[in-house]
Each structure stands twice: as C-alpha cells, then as structure tokens.
Amino acid sequence: MSGKIDNQLFSAHEHALEQKACPKCRSQQGNGQLQLRHGKHGVFLGCSLYPSCDYVQPLHQNDGHVVKELGVPCPECGQELVLRHGRYGMFIGCSDYPNCSHVESLDQEANSAPCADIACPECHKGQLVERKNRFGKTFYACDNFPKCRFALNQPPVKGCCEQCGFPLLVEKALANGNKLQCADRKCGYTQALIEEKTAL
C-alpha cells in the first residue's frame, strides 16, 4: 500500500482548496501551493514547498460537522450559533468558525442528577451529582466543578467512616457481599451495610 493520499477519496470542495496559493510563501515572493497532507492527527492543508515553508492549515471538517442551526446569535460576534458533533461529542459553536472561536458545552444540568442532597466532602460547598462520561459510564462528582474536582466511580452513601471519620462512604460489591467503603482513597476501610448492622 502506498503512503500517498488517494485524491479521489476527497470531496470536490477539498480539491478546490488544493489550488490556493500558500499565504506564507506568497508574502515572501514564493510560489508554494496548498496541498492535502496526512499527519498523525488526520488530514490538513500544507505548503508544497515543505520543509522550506512550514505553513499548515487545519481542515474545518476536523472541528466538528454542523448538525443543526440554532437561530441564536453568538455572544461574541453576532453570527448564528450551530450545534456541532465533534471528536468528543456534541457541542455548540459559532457558525463563523475559525474567525470566531466561541464554544459552549451542552447544558450539563440536563446530564446530571442530584444524589439525595449529599454534600461534597472535599469543598463543603457543592452537592454530589450523577453524571455520565463521554463513553456513557456513570460517575458522581461535585457540582462545583471546575473549582472542586472531587469524583467517585461508585454511588455515594451518607455516613462516616468508622476508621478515619471521613464524612462519606460508597457501596461496594465485594466477594463476601456488599459493604460500605470509605470514600477517602487514603483510607479504604470497609464496614458492614447499615441494614446488616441493625439485623445483628
């Protein structure tokens, strides 16, 4: 298999971009042309005189394709905001990209659910909420993010650790049944579930 790019794989729009003169060479009386190149991060436009000219330009398609026009003006430039699907999922961005780089994440409140009023044991200001990562896995984090980065992989349970006094526990499935474990990673002490204690 050849290391060269098969030009038939690309759209006519991208072929039109190939015919542009390199802006860096043109300013220095050069005659370089922009060509499609392939690198470890994907396809981009680069100068034909490389390595003497190192001009590169990313393709707009790598920055997320437009899913829907929202009809709302961009707060920075006034152009229309659009819903895009990028490498890490859906986001809202300006339709005038790359001239305007305004980006908003989708409403995180819609993707989070409170965890029965459990206060964050680290910052004592936020509440723990249920969230999903980009792969769909559930985790529990402080709603005061990014100021507080406290997060758990297991569901939090109100209570104090019998060993160190940390004000939060997590329910963990162990070989000998479900137990409560201290949410402090430095401790990790396990204790019986509250139902088991009352039955004893």
Stockholm file with secondary structure:
# STOCKHOLM 1.0

chainA/1-200         MSGKIDNQLFSAHEHALEQKACPKCRSQQGNGQLQLRHGKHGVFLGCSLYPSCDYVQPLHQNDGHVVKELGVPCPECGQELVLRHGRYGMFIGCSDYPNCSHVESLDQEANSAPCADIACPECHKGQLVERKNRFGKTFYACDNFPKCRFALNQPPVKGCCEQCGFPLLVEKALANGNKLQCADRKCGYTQALIEEKTAL
#=GR chainA/1-200 SS CCSSCCGGGSCHHHHHHHTSBCHHHHHTTCCCBEEEEEETTEEEEEETTTTTCCCEEECGGGGCEEEEEEEEECTTTCSEEEEEEETTEEEEEETTTTTCCCEECCCGGGGCEEEEEEECTTTSSSEEEEEECTTSCEEEEETTTTTCCCEESSCEEECCCTTTCCSEEEEEEETTEEEEEESCTTTCCEECCHHHHHHC
#=GC SS_cons         CCSSCCGGGSCHHHHHHHTSBCHHHHHTTCCCBEEEEEETTEEEEEETTTTTCCCEEECGGGGCEEEEEEEEECTTTCSEEEEEEETTEEEEEETTTTTCCCEECCCGGGGCEEEEEEECTTTSSSEEEEEECTTSCEEEEETTTTTCCCEESSCEEECCCTTTCCSEEEEEEETTEEEEEESCTTTCCEECCHHHHHHC
//
